[in-house]
């Protein structure tokens, strides 16, 4: 990587070599960002506020780094060596994170306990901790563009071409980093090994650059002077250029937040889905930078070019809601019957059709501002540092304003159209400064702004898809999603992001059963914790028991508001009972930061392929739950078997048995196609007490006149701990290796394509049969204190479940045989 004989001229070989290195640097930066977001979500929670504070801390480091290193860069005699030292420093900071994350994993729960669960104070604490953890590395990352630009761009008139080229390859590398971190590295290596690999590559890049810097000629340090301009329009003032950089950063990141929310209305919120959107977004920004580079080569009027880009970008942004609504057939869920590969192609195609073009056009503005800055004759490092800092500060504010203000104030569609209008106003300001040069620009900008405002006011798009017979009762839009309550005949539903149903009144008995049944397994439950609330009907089921306190955690604040307003009559007094405390917080974080212990912890039905849900099935989370159980306490994990296959059940079960000394299995119902199952982790391996309260309760799917009034023991599926060979060797779900979060979405798509099956019908019956065969009642230590005369009740429950499956499948002869077997068993029990 030798420079040419003229130190102001760098050869193509040098540009290509540096381009490859800066491309990989961008790749590593996005890998780090994705991993840091994951790590801090485990520490701070998977709430929108926690995500925003993490992003703000990261971008603040980039902004301060760009500004600071931009001031330093012009004074560097060997900027290439300084760049190598920056990359080396980033590698060192990343390695230091192993210490920092472990330290703050201990410190944060202690601080949260002292502060209490006051959301505003906790947000400040999270932000300050995020600054301490993320600032060092992000500060160094922010310096890479201005320092490397100082080395590569030797003359003021090449700032636009050189700066846009560097920005293009770095952003394209970032898209690759998003792909690797979003699809491959965490499930393949785990987070720790991914960190080590990225840090190692960073160190290797630094070594290469430092070695090359020894052969590079020193940069000639010349005082920055304004260029002498030929007759013509005066150059745009630097403060206006920085304002445009700020505005483009504001709009671009605000749009990313809003577009993610938009796609959430039709896509399953998995880790892969939004990796696809992020990859598309970053690729479009890189393409925009490449477009800016080519526009500079065409030698067009800079102000005219920027104005036209802003006009086109503003119009394209404003029409994205309408385009999205049309392409999704009115917010219809995407890929309901597509396999994994087909689903990815469909999402990439939709993202490309909706956001690619507006992002490319807007993405060309920031790098093109480098061309506008040439007229001021400042050093490349100084100029790039200022532009990057302004752009990043805008990005911080844009993401915060979009997520926490615009969505709640004006809603999703209007927020996007408002940002389109903001871009057009920026275009008018540029046109005003070029009034003498071309008045047509101002006319064009005004016409576009009027068209956008008229179009936004005349076409109101719905934000929820309603089918015939449904009506919207209420809706709330916020950073956590769009929450709606829909009336469908006699049924009332609460939804998040259009297609994800939290619960409904159609299954009141089932939901109440999920909250009530676990308490029957404890000898004297007094304090209960519910991880997840939904409609509140499940937690309300616990209030039928003689208990002292109930704590309910719900991640989505708007869901609490919706449930209290529209589901209070069905929740058994949950929202009025003085024994109940409802907290808007990540349930996992709440357990980590509270001193309280509970007799029973009930974990709700979590969709396993939803992004962030895998954290609630990890070994570390189960260990936290175990530490917060009182003596003889129970942790109850409900599973919807219509959402997991036997592979996912095996992972969850293996993970729970690695933490709890005893794990038992209980049937939630006898439904053939929507079965529920509870894995119960016991704080200690005590047998079921002989003086246990033998209540005659009915399962939700049984009627009083059915052949068996089911006792609790008929729901017993078996002893999973004693049946150690049933699960066999295999992986468990760890925070560092989130297998479920990456495995479940693939399974979901395979089931949709008919390539796999959920754990239902005969497959579920087979699981219960194998569990009973592995540990018969006479060998089950959990039943050792129970009168053997009662043991056949568990078999009766299994036969009842098999009977429902056979009837649903139309297997009349098999159902008749099962019914006869059940009657004979019940007769023998009555004889005893």
N, C-alpha and C positions, 0 to 999 in steps of 0.2 A: 504494500500500500504506500508506494513512494509518490511524493508530490512531483510535479513537473519542474522544469528549470525556473520558471516564473512562479514564485510563491503565491501569486494571486490566482493561478490557474491550476486546477486539479484535473487529472486525467480521468477517463471513463473507468479505468480499472479501480481507481481509488473510490469513485462514486459507487460502483457496484459493490465493492467490498464493504464499505461503510453502510450502504443500503441494506445488505444482508444482515449485518450486525444490528442495525436499528430496527429492522423487521423483527428479529428475534427478541429484541428488547421490548417491543410492543407486545409480543406474544406472552412474554414472562409477566409483564405488568398486568395483563388481564387475568392470567392464571392466579397471580397473587390476589387481585381484587376479588375474584370469585371465592377463593379460599378464605380470605379474611371475612367476607360477608357471611360465609357459612359458620366460621368459628365464632364470630361475635353474635350471630343469631342464637347459637347454643348458650352463650353466656348471658346475653341481654334479652333474648326472646325472639320469636318469629313475628313480632308485631310490626305494623307499618312504621310506628314511631322509632323502634329500634333500628330498622333498616335505614330510615332517613338520617338518624344521628350517625350511623356508621358511614354512610355515603358522604355526609357533610364533613365529618372528620377527615376522610380520605381526600376529598376535593380541596379542602382547606390547605392541606399539606402541599398538594400540587400547585395551588395558586401562590402560596407564599414562596415555594421553591422556585417557580417560574420568575416571580418578581425579583427575588434575591439573587439568584444565579444569573438573571439577565443583567443586573447591575455589575456583577463580578466579571462576567464573560469578556467584555471589551478590554479588561486589564490583564487577561491571561496571555502569556507568551506562547504557551503550549496547551491550547484548549483540548486537543485530542487526548493528551495525558490526563487532563482534568476530567474529561468524559469517562475515561477508563477508571479513574478513581471513584466517580459517581456510581458506576456499575458495580464496582467492588464494594462500595459502601452499602448499596442496596442488598447485595448478597449477605453482608454481615448483619444488617438489620433483620433480614428474614430469619437468619439462624437465631438471632436474639429473641425472636417471637416465641420460640419454644419455652423460654424462661418467662417472658411477659404473660403469655396466655395462661400458663400454669399459675403464675402469681396472681393474676387478676381473677382467675377462676376461684381462688380462695378469698381474695379481698372483696369482690363485688357482693357475694351473699352476705358477708358481715356488714358492709355498708348499708345494704338494702334492709337488713334487719334493724339497724339503728334508726334508719330514716322512716321505715314503714312503707306501705304501698301507696304513697302519695305520687301520683303519676307525673306531675310537673317537676317535683324535686328529683324523682328517679330519672327523668329525661335529661336533666342537667348532669347528674352523676354519670349516666351512660355516655353523654357527649364528652365530658372531661376525660373519662377513662379511654374512650375511643381516640381522642386526640393524643393521649400519651402513648397508646399502642401503635396507632397508624401514622402519626406525624413524621417520625424520623425517616422511614422508607419513602413515604409519599413526597416528603420535602426533597429528597434526593432525586426521585423520579421527575419531579417538576423541573429540575435543572437540566435534564438530559437534552431537551430540544434546544434551548438557548445556547448551551455550551457547545454541543455538536454543531449547531448552526453557525456559531462563531468560527469554528474550524473550517467548515465546508463552504461557506458563502464569503468570498474574499472581497467582493466589490458591491457597492450599494445597488447598482442596477441589476444584479442577479439575485437579489433577496427574494423576489417573488417566485422565480423559477426554483431556486435551491431550497427555500423554505417549504414550498408546497410539495416538492419531491420528497423531502424528509418526512413531512407530515403524512403523506400518502402511504409510504411503506410502513411507517410506525403504526398507523391505524389499521392497515391491512393485516399486520402482524397481530394486532389486538383482536381482530375477528377470528384468527386462527386460535389465539389463546382462549377465547370464549368457547370455541368448539371443543378444544381439548379438555378444558376444565368442566364444560357442561355435559360432555358425553363419555369421556374415556378415562381420564386420569384418576378421579376419586374412586370409582368402583374397581379399577384395575390395581391401583397402588395404595389407595387410602390417602388421607390428607397429609399425614406426617411424611410419608415417602415422596409425595408430590412436592411438598415444600423442599425437601432435601434435593430432589432432582432439579427443581427450578433454581434453587440457590446454587447448585453445582454448575448448571449451565450459565448462570449469571457470572459466577467466578471465572468460568472458562472464557466468556466474552470479554470480561475485564482484562484477563491475562493477554488475550490476543491484541486488544486495543493498546494496552500499555507497552507491549513489545513493539507494535507498529509505531507508537508515538516517539520512540527513540530515533527512528529514521526520518520522521517528518520534520520539515523545516519549520522553524519558529514563525509564528504569525507576526507580521509587521504591525506594530501598534501605532495607529495614527489617530489624531484627534478627530472627533466627530464634528463635521461641519455640514451645514445645509447646502444642498446642491444649487447651482445656478441654473435656473429654469429658462427655457426659451419662452418667447412670447406665447401666451395662451392662458387658459384658466388657471387660477392659483390652485396649488395642491390642497387637498382636504386636510384640515387641522388634525394633529395627532389625537387630541382629546375626542374628536368625533370618530376617528378610526377606532379608538379604544372603546367608545360607546357602542359602536357597531359590533365589535368583538364581544362585548358584554351581552348585547341583545341577542346575538346568534347563539351564544352559550345558554342564555336564559331560555329561549324558545326551543332549542334543540333538546335539552334535557327535560324540559317540561313536557314536550311532546312524547319523549320516550316513556315517561311516567303515565301519561294519559293513554298512549297507544297500548301499553301493556294492559292497562285496565280495560281498554276496548276489546282486545283479543281474549281477555278472560271471560267475556260474555259468551263465547262460542267454543272455547277450547278447554280441555281438561288441564287444570292447573298443576302440571307435573314439572319436575326439574328440567325435563327435555323440552317441553313446549316453549318455555320462556327463554331457554338457551337459544332456540331457533330464532326467536324474535330479536334477541340481543345480537346474534351473529348477523342477521339481516341488516340490523340498524348500523352496526360497525362497518360492515362491508359497504353499505350505502355511503357512509361518511368517507371511507377511503376512495370510493368511486367519485364522490364530490370533490375531494382534494385533487384527484387525477384530472377531473374536468377543469378545475381552476388552473392547474398547470398548463393544460392545453389552451385555455383561453388567454393566458399570459403570452404564450407563443404566438397567438394570432394578432397581438399588438392592437387590441381594440381599446376604445376609450375606457379607462378604468372605472370612472364614475358611472358611465352608461352601463357598463357590464354589471357592476354591483347592483345598480337600480333594477335592471332587467331580471337579475337572479332573484332579488327580493320580491319583485312583483309575481314572477312565476312561482316562487316558493310559497308565498302567501296564498295564492289562489289554490295551488295543489293541496296545501294543508287544509284549507277550509272545506274542500270537497271530500276529504277522506272519510268523514262520518257517513255521507251519502253513498260513497263507493263501497265502503265496508258493509253497510246495511243491504245493499243490492247483491253483492257477491256472496253474502251469507244467507240469502233468502230470508231476510227479516230476522236475523239473530238465531238461525237454526244451528244447533251444535254440529261441529265439523267431525267428519270421519267416524260416524256411529258404527259402520260395519267394515271399516278398513283395518288391515293389518298394520304391523309396526312400520314397515318401510313405506307403504302407501300413505299412512298417516303423516309421516315426516315430509314426504313430498307434497302432500296437500297443504300442510301448514306453511312450508317454505314458499309454495306458490301463492298462497293467500297473502302472506307477509310481503312478498315481492310485488304483487299487484297493488297493494294498498299503500305501503310506506316507502317502498324503494325509491320511486321517482321524487317525491317531495323531499326526502332526506338527502338524496344526491344533490338536488338543486340548492337546498339550504346548506348542505355540507360544503359546497363550493365557496360560500361567502367568506368564511373565516380564513382559509388559506389564501384567497384572493386579496384579502386585506393586506397581506404581506407586500403585494404589488403596489397598493396605494401608499404603503409606508416608505417605499423606496425614495420618494421625492424629498424626504426629510434627511437623508444622508446619514442616519445614525447607524451604529454598528449592528451586525446581524444578531448577535447575542442579546444586546439591549432591546432591540425591537421585538424579537421573538419572545423574549421573557415577558415584556409588557403585554403583548397581545395574548399570550397564553394565560397570564394571570387574570386579565380582564375577562377572557372567555370562560375560565374556570370559576371565577366568582359568580358570573352570570349563571353558570350551570348549577352551582349550589342553590342560589335563590330560585331558579326555575323549578328545580325538582321539589323544593320545599313548598313554594307557592302552589304548584300544580297539585301536589299530594294532600296538602293540609288546608288550603283555602279554596282554590277554584272548584274542586270536585264537590265540596260541601255547599259552596255559594251558588254556583250556576250550573252544576252538573257536567257530565262527561262530554256530551255532544257540544254544548255551548262553549265549554272550555277550549276544545280543539278549535272551533271556529273563531273564538276570541283571539287565540294565538295567531291564527291566520291573519286576522285584522291587525294585530300588533306588527307583524312582519310587513304588511302593506303600509302602515304608518311610517315604519322605518324607511321604506322605499320612497315615500313622499318627502321625507326629510332629506334623503340623498338627492332626490330630484330637485328639491328647492335649492340645494347648494350648486346644482348644475343648471340652473335656470337659463343662464346666458348661453350655455353650451347647447342645450336641447330642451325646449319647452314641452315637447311631446311626451317626455318622460313623466312629467307631473300630471298631464292629462290622462295618460295610461294608468298611472298609479291611482288617481282619483276614481276613475271608472272601475278599476278592479275592486277598490275598497267599497264603493257603493254596491257593486254586484254581490260582494260577499255579505255585507250587512243585510241587504234585502233578502238574499237567499237564506241566511240564517234565521231571519225573522219569519219568513213565509213557510218554512218547511220544518216542522217539529218532529223529530224522530223519537219513537218509543225506545225505552231502555230495558224493556223486558218483553219477551215473546209470550203472548197470551194465545191460547187455543180457544176454540168455540166453547162457550159456557163458563169461561174464567173472567174474573174482573180483579183489577188491582185495588187493594185496600190501602196500601201505604208503601212508601219507598224512602230510602235514605242512601245518600251517596257520600262516600268518604274515602279516606286513604286505604281502608281495609277492604273496600269493594262496594258493590251496589247491593244493598239488602232490600228485598221486597217481600211483602205479604200478599198472597194471592188467594182469592176465594174461588174454589172449583166445586160447584154444586154444594153439598153439605160439608165438603172438606176444606180446611184452611191450611195453607202451606207457608212456610218461611224459607226464602231462598237467598243464597249469596251468589252474585254474579250469574244470574239468569238460569243456570242449569243445575246448580248444586243445591239440593234440598236438605236443609238442616233438620226438618221434621214437619209433621203435620198432625192434624186432629184425626185423620183416618186411622192412625195406629196408636190411639191414646192408651189403650190397655197394655199394648206391647211396651210402649215407652215407660209407662209407670212401673211396669214389671221389672224393667232394667234397673230402676232405682230402688225398688222395694225388695226384690228377691235376694240380692247380696247380703242384706241386713239379717235375713233369716239364717245365714250360715255362721253368724257371729253369736257367741253366747249372750253378750250384753252390749250391743252397740250404743255409744253415746255421742261420739263426734264423727262426722262424715265429711268427706271431701269429694266433690265432683269435678273432674277434669273435663270441661266442656259442658255447655248448657243447652244450646239449640233453642227449642221452644220452651224449655223449663219443665216440661211434663215429667221427664225422667227424674230430675232432682226432686220434683214435687212428690213423687212416689215414696220417697224416704220419710216424708212428714207424717205418714200414717203410723209410723213406729214411735215408740217412746224414746226420743233422743233429745240431746241437749243443744247441739249446734250443728249447722250445716254450712260449709263454705263451698261456693260455686264459682269456678273460674271460666270465663268466656273470652276468647281471643278477640272477637269482633265487637267493639262497643255498640255499633248500630244494631247488632242482633239482640243485645240486651234491651235496648229501647223498643224494638219491634215486638219482642216476646212479651214484655211487660204491658204493652198497649193492646195487643191483639190475642194473646194466649193466656192471660191471667186467669180467666174463668176455668181453664182446663188444667192448671198447674197446682191444684190442691193448696192454694194459699201461699205459694212460694214467694211471691213478690210482696206479701204483707206480713208474713210470719216473722216475729222478732228474733227467732232462733237462726235465721238465715242471713248470711253475708254474701253478696254477689260482687265479684271483683272482675273488672275489665283488664285482664292480664293474661300473658302466656302461662298456662297452668304448670308447665314444667319449671319455668323460672320461679313462679310463686312457691312451689314446693322447695326449691333450692334455697329460697331466701326467707322462709318462715321458720320460726322456732316451734311451731305447733305440731303436735302429733295427732294422729287420727286412728280410730278403731277400724274404719273401712274407707278405702280410697277406691272410687269407681271411675274408671276411664271410659269415656263415651265411645261411640262408634266413629272411628276416624278413617276416612277414605285413604287407603294405603298409598295410592299413587299421587296424592296431592303433595305439592312441594312443601317441605318442612315437616310433613306428618311422620316421616321415617324417624325423626328425633324422638317421637313418643313411643317407639317400639325398640329403643336402643338399650343396651346393657346398662349404660350410665344412668339413663332415666329410671329404669327399674330399680337400680341400686339406691337412687335418691328416694324413690317411693318407699322402699323397704326401711330406710332410715327414719322415715316419718310415720311409721306404724307403731301404735301402742302394742304392748304385750298381747299376743294372740290376735294381732291385727291382720286384716285381709286386704290385698290389692286385687281388684277385679278388673280385668281387661275384656271388654265386650268386643266381639268380632262379627262383622256382617259377612257371612260366608258367600253371599252373592257378589263379593268384591275381592275375594282372595282365592287362590288355588291352593292345592296341597303343598306346593313349594313355599308359598308365603307363610302358611300356617307352620310349617316345619321350622322356618327361620325364627318366627316369633316365639314358638314353643321352646326351641333350643335356647334362645336368649333368656327367656324367663326361668327355665330350669337351671341356667348357669348362675342365677342370682338368688332365687328363693329355695329354701330347703325342701319345700313341698309345693307342687303345682297340681291342682286338680282341675278336671274338665266338667262343665255343666252345660246341659242343653238349655237354650233360651226359649225354645218353642218346639213344635212338631211340624212346622210349615215345610212343605216339600221343596219350595223354590226360593224362599226368602229366609232361610234359617239363620238364627243367631247362636253364638257359642260364647261361653265365658271361660276364660282361663283365670283361675283364682290362685294367686301367690300367697302362701301362708308365711307369716313372720316367723313361726316356729313349726316344726313337723309334728304337731299334736293331732291325735286321732279325733274324729268326730265324737263329741261327748255323748255319753249314754243317756244323760238327762236333757238332751237336746229337745227343743220345743217342736214336737211333731204336730205341726199345724196342717190342717186339711185345706190346702189352697188349690185353686184351679189354675192351670196354665192358660195363657191368653187364647190359645186355639181350641180349648176344650169348653164345652157347654155343660151345664149342670146335669143334663140328662144323658151324657155320654156314658160309655160302658165303665169308665174308671174315673172317679174323682181323684186326680193325681196328687200324691203327696210329694213333698220336696225331694225325697230320695229318688223319685222316678225321673228327676232331671239330672241325676248324677251320671256323668259319662265315664269317669274312671280316674285312676291315679297316674298322671303323666310322669311323675318322678320315678315311681316304681317300675314303670314300663320303659326303662332306659333304652332298650334295644329297638323300640318302636320308631323313634325318630332317626336313629342312626347317626353316623358322623356327618358333619357338614358345618357350614359357616353360621356365625351368629351376627346379629346386627349391632354394630358399634358406631359411636359418633365419628370415629376416625375412618370407618369403613361402612358407610351407610348403604348396605346392600339392598335393603327393602325399597329405599327411595328410588333406586335405579332399576330394580328388578320389577316392581309392581306395575309401572306404566307399560313395560314391554308385555307383561302377562295380560294386561287389560286389552291391549290392541290385538294380541293373539287370540284371546277369547272372542273379541268382536269379529274376527275373521274366521272363526270356527276352527282354529288351530289348537285350542286348549279349552279347558273347562273349569268353571268355578267349583268349589268344594261343596256340592249340593247333591241331592237325590241319592242315587245308589253309591256314589263315591263317598258321601258323608256317612251313610249307613255302614259302609265297609270300614271307614276309619273307626267308628264306634265299636264295631265288631272286633277289629284287631286290638283295640285298646282293652276291651273286656277280656279277650283271650290272653293278652299278655299279662294281665293282672286280674285273675278271677277274684270274686268277692272274698273267698276264704283266704286268699293270699294278700289282700289289700290292707296294709297297716292303717290306712285312714279309716277303715270300717271296723277295726278290731274291737272297739268298745261298744259296737251296736249289736243288738240282739240279732243273731243270724236269721231269725224268722222274717226280719225286715229286708234282708239283702235282695230277695227277688223283685222288690219294687223297682230297682234300677233296671233289671232286665225287662220288666213290664213297660217302663218308659221307652226303652229301645224298640221293643216290638210295636208299641204305639206309633213311634216315629216311622218305622218301616212300613206300617200299615198305611199311613198317610201318603207316603211316597208311592206305594203300589197303586193306591186308588187314583192318585193324580195321573199316573202313567197309563191307567186303564187296564192294568194287569189283574183282572177280576179273580182268576183262580188263585193267584199268589196272595191277594188281599184276603180272600176267604180263609186260606190256610193260616195266615197271620192272625186273623180275628179269632179263629178257633184256638190257636196257640195261646193268645192273650187271655181268652175266657178260661181256659184250663188253668193257667197260672193264677188268675185271680180267684178261681174257685179253691185252689189249694191254699192260697193265702187266707181266705175266709175260713177254711176248715181249721186253720191253726189258731 
